[in-house]
Amino acid sequence: MLDVLVAGGGPAGWAVAAACARRGLDTALVDPAPDRPWRATYGAWRGELPAAAEAVMAARGRGEAIGTIAHQLGWEYVVLDNAALRDALAAAPVTVLKGRVRDAHPDPEGVTVDLGGGGRRAAVLFDATGAVRSVLGAAPRRNAPVRTDAVQTAVGVVVAADAARELVTPGAALFMDWRPHHGETGWPTFLYAVPVTSDRILLEETSLARRPGLELSVLRRRLHARLAYHRIAVPPGGEERVRFPVDRPLPAPGSWRGPVVPFGAASPLVHPATGYSVATALGLAPRVATAVHDALQCGGARAAATAGWQTVWSPAALAVHTLRRRSLESLLRLPPDRVPNFFDVFFALPPRHRWAYLTGREDVQGSAAAMGALFTAAPWWLRRRLVLGALDPRGLPQNDYN
């Protein structure tokens, strides 16, 4: 009988598994390919990462952004070293199982999991399988209307830093560049250009969010055109491809069987306006592990799962989640040619407001103040769009319970 079983071997799964093991809980992690390398590029603002992450940073740069004009963001942007991060988390005493959770059945002391060739019992099961939620499932509530996810998509290549010197100055990380150097009209996309090593730069054409997601073929065409504009040769070899939803609805408590806690993108921890979630998972994991550990000692499996859920989704986190989702709807309804102007207004806000909105997951006052400051600074055409978009219920998930 395990204390904790984690389904999913990505950064979020390993973060919560390692944290639980370090709290003394008998912990196992199951994944179909537990040794598969993490191929995605994971970035974060340095100030939102826990202190221990200092040892797993692959590259960093001062944050810059361009809407129609350039902005110095005042913070350092970090790209994580995936192998080093994985090794650091895997140093915890976690049992690794190869398999897939095919079904989970509650029992009086926890949950019995079918791994398709054997079963395991655990007091608490974490679903860290990403937006697909292979344990919890992602089906909407009965009679809820069918909706299309807002999806972030991107296509990128890695080039030598010297080749991109005119586009990304040494020591910088270009968070967003909305200039239409790809030469196309229509749905707006931006260049994300950040160092991934001391001498290599990732150049990624990105659609921040679209319902449905912008096709990868469009992003590839725009990326190649943008690189040609800057006289940067497209390197041979592979490319990074990104596609994930940024507005999956929360699974409501009680909508699954047994003591199951969603974590990571399955929760979902994804910030609707940026697509980021790894820094949040790394920061939350120790708190969640402590809550589960303490509740198991005195209340049993269901109390532990409830404590874990309530740590992830405190009332403050739920309130900020609602504000962020409303903001996403406003952004999705802006005229495409006005999106860079919106970001000019946002990046010109005082740093405390930008920081609160981008990182303050439980900072209700700060998030509301940031949105209020944006509204005050916005021209009238943008104010009208912000209000109408936020009040339009069509894009909001019908099975969010907050």
VMD Tcl script that draws the C-alpha trace (Angstrom):
set ca {
  {0.00 0.00 0.00}
  {1.65 3.18 -1.22}
  {1.00 6.53 0.38}
  {1.15 8.32 -2.98}
  {1.09 7.20 -6.60}
  {1.75 9.83 -9.28}
  {0.58 9.20 -12.85}
  {2.74 11.13 -15.31}
  {6.50 11.54 -15.57}
  {6.79 15.14 -16.76}
  {8.16 18.02 -14.67}
  {4.91 18.46 -12.71}
  {4.60 14.76 -11.94}
  {8.20 14.49 -10.84}
  {7.94 17.68 -8.79}
  {5.04 16.43 -6.68}
  {6.43 12.88 -6.46}
  {9.80 14.14 -5.24}
  {8.19 16.51 -2.76}
  {6.00 13.75 -1.32}
  {8.94 11.36 -1.03}
  {11.00 13.99 0.74}
  {8.18 14.43 3.26}
  {8.58 10.76 4.12}
  {5.63 9.43 2.12}
  {6.03 6.09 0.35}
  {5.78 7.35 -3.22}
  {5.79 5.81 -6.69}
  {5.58 7.40 -10.14}
  {4.15 5.60 -13.16}
  {4.67 6.60 -16.78}
  {4.51 4.68 -20.10}
  {8.08 5.78 -20.95}
  {9.67 6.89 -17.65}
  {13.16 7.34 -19.19}
  {11.99 9.45 -22.13}
  {13.82 12.82 -22.18}
  {11.84 16.01 -21.78}
  {12.02 17.69 -25.18}
  {10.04 20.89 -24.56}
  {11.69 24.17 -23.62}
  {10.66 25.25 -20.12}
  {11.13 28.89 -19.18}
  {10.19 31.10 -16.25}
  {10.95 34.39 -14.62}
  {13.83 33.85 -12.23}
  {11.98 35.48 -9.34}
  {9.12 32.96 -9.46}
  {11.34 29.88 -9.20}
  {12.23 28.26 -5.87}
  {15.78 28.81 -4.65}
  {16.76 25.21 -5.41}
  {16.15 25.84 -9.13}
  {19.29 27.98 -9.30}
  {21.29 24.80 -9.96}
  {19.16 23.71 -12.93}
  {19.20 26.84 -15.09}
  {20.57 26.32 -18.60}
  {20.54 29.96 -19.68}
  {19.21 33.33 -18.66}
  {18.77 36.80 -20.07}
  {17.27 40.17 -19.21}
  {13.64 40.25 -20.24}
  {12.68 42.35 -23.25}
  {9.47 42.63 -25.27}
  {8.27 44.44 -28.37}
  {4.67 45.35 -29.18}
  {4.98 48.18 -31.66}
  {7.86 49.62 -29.58}
  {10.53 48.02 -27.37}
  {10.10 47.48 -23.62}
  {12.65 46.56 -20.96}
  {10.81 44.33 -18.50}
  {13.27 44.64 -15.61}
  {13.35 40.92 -14.74}
  {15.62 38.05 -15.65}
  {14.18 35.28 -17.79}
  {15.45 31.73 -17.31}
  {15.39 28.59 -19.45}
  {15.69 25.38 -17.43}
  {18.17 22.57 -18.04}
  {15.75 19.67 -18.45}
  {18.26 16.91 -17.73}
  {19.58 18.64 -14.62}
  {16.06 19.35 -13.36}
  {15.02 15.74 -13.88}
  {18.14 14.42 -12.15}
  {17.57 16.74 -9.18}
  {13.97 15.59 -8.77}
  {14.80 11.92 -9.37}
  {17.31 12.02 -6.51}
  {14.33 11.73 -4.15}
  {13.41 8.18 -3.03}
  {10.63 7.64 -5.59}
  {9.83 4.17 -6.98}
  {9.51 4.38 -10.77}
  {7.03 2.10 -12.55}
  {6.66 1.63 -16.28}
  {3.03 1.54 -17.33}
  {-0.15 3.51 -17.80}
  {-3.01 4.04 -15.39}
  {-5.92 2.37 -17.18}
  {-8.49 2.64 -14.40}
  {-8.75 3.65 -10.77}
  {-11.18 2.17 -8.26}
  {-11.79 3.64 -4.82}
  {-11.54 1.36 -1.82}
  {-11.99 2.03 1.91}
  {-8.35 3.04 2.36}
  {-7.58 4.84 -0.88}
  {-7.57 3.79 -4.51}
  {-6.65 0.65 -6.48}
  {-5.02 1.40 -9.82}
  {-5.00 -0.89 -12.85}
  {-1.67 -0.51 -14.63}
  {-2.53 -2.91 -17.48}
  {-0.46 -5.83 -16.28}
  {-0.75 -5.42 -12.58}
  {-2.35 -3.26 -9.98}
  {-1.14 -1.04 -7.16}
  {-2.93 0.43 -4.18}
  {-2.29 3.92 -2.88}
  {-3.85 6.24 -0.38}
  {-3.71 9.19 -2.82}
  {-3.38 9.24 -6.61}
  {-2.07 12.34 -8.41}
  {-3.10 12.81 -12.04}
  {-0.15 14.62 -13.62}
  {-0.77 13.33 -17.13}
  {-1.16 16.77 -18.68}
  {-4.17 18.36 -20.32}
  {-5.45 14.96 -21.51}
  {-6.12 13.93 -17.89}
  {-5.83 10.24 -18.61}
  {-6.88 9.40 -15.04}
  {-9.61 11.97 -14.42}
  {-10.78 12.36 -17.99}
  {-11.65 15.76 -19.42}
  {-15.28 15.31 -20.42}
  {-17.62 18.23 -19.62}
  {-20.53 17.88 -17.29}
  {-23.74 16.38 -18.57}
  {-25.72 18.73 -20.82}
  {-22.83 21.21 -21.01}
  {-22.46 22.69 -24.50}
  {-19.57 21.52 -26.63}
  {-16.79 24.09 -26.67}
  {-13.50 24.49 -28.49}
  {-10.36 24.92 -26.43}
  {-8.20 28.00 -26.79}
  {-4.83 26.57 -27.79}
  {-1.30 27.91 -27.81}
  {0.77 26.69 -30.76}
  {4.35 27.36 -31.82}
  {7.10 26.20 -34.15}
  {10.73 26.93 -33.36}
  {14.33 26.24 -34.30}
  {17.61 26.63 -32.43}
  {20.35 28.71 -34.05}
  {23.78 29.94 -33.06}
  {23.60 33.05 -30.88}
  {25.94 34.92 -33.22}
  {23.56 34.32 -36.15}
  {20.70 35.95 -34.23}
  {22.75 38.79 -32.75}
  {20.88 41.55 -34.58}
  {17.53 40.13 -33.46}
  {18.41 39.15 -29.87}
  {21.15 41.24 -28.32}
  {23.70 39.37 -26.18}
  {22.47 38.88 -22.63}
  {18.80 39.38 -23.55}
  {15.75 37.14 -23.68}
  {13.07 38.38 -26.09}
  {9.84 37.38 -24.38}
  {7.62 38.62 -27.22}
  {8.25 40.38 -30.53}
  {4.93 41.25 -32.19}
  {6.40 43.05 -35.20}
  {4.91 41.50 -38.38}
  {8.25 40.71 -39.96}
  {6.78 37.47 -41.29}
  {4.92 39.63 -43.82}
  {1.42 38.22 -43.28}
  {-1.86 39.69 -42.10}
  {-4.53 37.80 -40.19}
  {-4.24 36.20 -36.79}
  {-1.31 37.80 -34.94}
  {1.74 35.77 -33.95}
  {4.94 36.79 -32.20}
  {8.54 35.67 -32.02}
  {9.75 34.13 -28.76}
  {13.56 34.33 -28.85}
  {15.44 33.13 -25.78}
  {18.86 31.63 -25.03}
  {18.80 27.88 -24.36}
  {22.57 27.56 -23.77}
  {25.42 30.05 -23.58}
  {25.76 30.06 -27.38}
  {22.40 28.87 -28.76}
  {19.10 30.74 -29.20}
  {15.59 29.33 -29.64}
  {13.59 31.29 -32.22}
  {9.93 30.31 -32.03}
  {6.95 31.69 -33.94}
  {4.09 31.59 -31.46}
  {0.33 31.96 -31.46}
  {-0.41 33.01 -27.90}
  {-3.94 31.61 -27.89}
  {-6.55 30.95 -30.54}
  {-9.82 29.05 -30.68}
  {-9.13 26.71 -32.46}
  {-5.34 26.69 -32.38}
  {-3.44 28.18 -35.31}
  {-2.07 25.50 -37.61}
  {1.60 24.58 -37.24}
  {2.07 24.89 -41.00}
  {1.15 28.58 -40.80}
  {3.57 29.14 -37.95}
  {6.36 27.32 -39.81}
  {5.82 29.46 -42.89}
  {5.84 32.65 -40.84}
  {8.93 31.60 -38.89}
  {10.89 30.93 -42.08}
  {9.76 34.25 -43.54}
  {10.71 36.10 -40.36}
  {14.15 34.50 -40.29}
  {14.66 35.39 -43.95}
  {13.74 39.01 -43.14}
  {16.51 39.04 -40.53}
  {18.93 37.15 -42.82}
  {19.06 34.12 -40.53}
  {19.38 30.75 -42.25}
  {16.96 28.02 -41.20}
  {19.20 25.34 -39.67}
  {18.98 21.72 -40.84}
  {17.51 19.17 -38.49}
  {14.52 19.15 -36.21}
  {12.19 21.83 -34.94}
  {10.30 22.34 -31.71}
  {6.53 22.05 -32.07}
  {4.15 23.24 -29.40}
  {0.43 22.67 -29.01}
  {-1.48 22.76 -25.74}
  {-4.76 24.20 -24.42}
  {-4.65 27.23 -22.14}
  {-8.24 27.21 -20.93}
  {-9.15 23.67 -19.93}
  {-11.93 23.76 -17.31}
  {-11.21 22.76 -13.75}
  {-12.32 19.24 -12.81}
  {-14.86 19.90 -10.08}
  {-14.31 18.21 -6.69}
  {-16.46 15.09 -6.47}
  {-16.51 14.57 -10.24}
  {-14.08 11.64 -10.02}
  {-14.00 8.44 -8.03}
  {-11.71 8.09 -5.05}
  {-8.90 10.18 -3.59}
  {-7.46 11.65 -6.80}
  {-5.70 15.03 -7.03}
  {-5.02 16.67 -10.43}
  {-1.69 18.45 -10.67}
  {0.26 20.35 -13.32}
  {-1.50 20.93 -16.62}
  {-4.15 18.41 -15.56}
  {-5.18 20.68 -12.70}
  {-4.88 22.98 -14.80}
  {-2.02 25.16 -13.58}
  {-1.44 26.67 -17.03}
  {-1.53 30.48 -17.00}
  {-4.13 31.40 -19.66}
  {-2.20 34.48 -20.78}
  {1.28 32.92 -21.09}
  {0.91 29.14 -21.21}
  {3.42 28.76 -18.36}
  {2.95 26.20 -15.60}
  {6.27 24.57 -14.67}
  {7.41 27.25 -12.21}
  {4.00 27.10 -10.54}
  {4.22 23.30 -10.24}
  {7.72 23.45 -8.77}
  {6.66 26.05 -6.22}
  {3.40 24.37 -5.25}
  {4.66 20.79 -4.96}
  {6.23 21.08 -1.47}
  {3.08 22.75 -0.09}
  {0.86 20.07 -1.58}
  {3.10 17.30 -0.24}
  {2.98 18.78 3.25}
  {-0.82 19.05 3.13}
  {-1.18 15.42 1.99}
  {1.33 14.18 4.56}
  {-0.34 15.96 7.47}
  {-3.88 14.94 6.48}
  {-2.89 11.30 6.01}
  {-1.63 11.20 9.58}
  {-4.95 12.20 11.08}
  {-7.73 11.97 8.52}
  {-7.06 9.21 6.01}
  {-6.96 9.03 2.24}
  {-9.95 11.18 1.33}
  {-8.97 13.88 3.78}
  {-5.46 13.87 2.28}
  {-6.77 14.21 -1.27}
  {-9.08 17.03 -0.20}
  {-6.20 18.78 1.54}
  {-4.06 18.45 -1.58}
  {-6.81 19.82 -3.80}
  {-7.53 22.73 -1.48}
  {-3.84 23.63 -1.37}
  {-3.71 23.83 -5.16}
  {-7.06 25.57 -5.48}
  {-7.40 27.83 -2.49}
  {-10.21 30.43 -2.61}
  {-7.64 33.04 -3.63}
  {-6.28 30.84 -6.45}
  {-9.81 30.24 -7.72}
  {-10.55 33.96 -7.72}
  {-7.37 34.79 -9.66}
  {-8.10 31.92 -12.06}
  {-11.46 33.53 -12.85}
  {-9.88 36.95 -13.45}
  {-7.26 35.45 -15.76}
  {-9.81 33.52 -17.77}
  {-11.89 36.66 -18.25}
  {-8.76 38.45 -19.45}
  {-8.09 35.67 -21.95}
  {-11.54 36.09 -23.45}
  {-10.95 39.82 -23.86}
  {-7.65 39.16 -25.61}
  {-9.19 36.59 -27.96}
  {-11.77 39.14 -29.08}
  {-9.36 41.94 -29.96}
  {-9.00 42.89 -33.62}
  {-5.84 41.08 -34.81}
  {-4.05 44.26 -35.84}
  {-4.63 45.77 -32.38}
  {-3.00 42.99 -30.34}
  {0.51 44.57 -30.41}
  {-1.01 47.84 -29.13}
  {-2.59 45.95 -26.24}
  {0.80 44.58 -25.24}
  {2.36 48.03 -25.51}
  {-0.11 49.16 -22.85}
  {0.52 46.08 -20.69}
  {4.33 46.22 -20.85}
  {4.24 49.94 -20.01}
  {2.49 49.26 -16.68}
  {4.52 49.61 -13.46}
  {6.53 46.43 -12.73}
  {4.44 45.55 -9.66}
  {1.30 45.29 -11.78}
  {2.93 43.23 -14.50}
  {4.48 40.90 -11.91}
  {1.22 40.43 -10.04}
  {-0.66 39.52 -13.21}
  {1.99 37.21 -14.63}
  {2.99 35.38 -11.44}
  {0.61 36.20 -8.55}
  {-1.49 33.05 -8.66}
  {-3.06 33.71 -5.24}
  {-2.69 37.49 -5.25}
  {-6.30 38.55 -5.75}
  {-5.70 42.16 -4.81}
  {-2.60 42.44 -6.98}
  {-4.24 40.78 -10.00}
  {-7.31 42.99 -9.74}
  {-5.14 46.08 -9.33}
  {-3.13 45.12 -12.42}
  {-6.29 44.71 -14.48}
  {-7.59 48.01 -13.18}
  {-4.32 49.75 -14.04}
  {-4.44 48.30 -17.55}
  {-7.98 49.55 -18.02}
  {-7.06 53.02 -16.79}
  {-4.01 53.23 -19.07}
  {-5.84 51.87 -22.12}
  {-7.30 54.08 -24.86}
  {-11.09 54.09 -25.16}
  {-11.24 51.64 -28.04}
  {-9.32 49.11 -25.93}
  {-11.38 49.74 -22.79}
  {-14.54 48.91 -24.69}
  {-13.04 45.69 -26.05}
  {-11.77 44.64 -22.62}
  {-15.15 45.07 -21.01}
  {-17.16 43.40 -23.76}
  {-14.76 40.48 -23.99}
  {-14.72 39.87 -20.25}
  {-18.53 39.91 -20.05}
  {-19.07 37.61 -23.06}
  {-19.95 34.17 -21.66}
  {-19.60 32.26 -24.93}
  {-15.96 31.34 -24.55}
  {-15.96 30.60 -20.83}
  {-15.86 26.92 -19.79}
  {-19.27 25.71 -18.76}
  {-17.95 23.12 -16.29}
  {-15.71 25.38 -14.25}
  {-17.32 25.50 -10.86}
  {-15.82 28.77 -9.67}
}
mol new
graphics top color blue
foreach p $ca { graphics top sphere $p radius 0.5 }
foreach p [lrange $ca 0 end-1] q [lrange $ca 1 end] { graphics top cylinder $p $q radius 0.2 }
display resetview
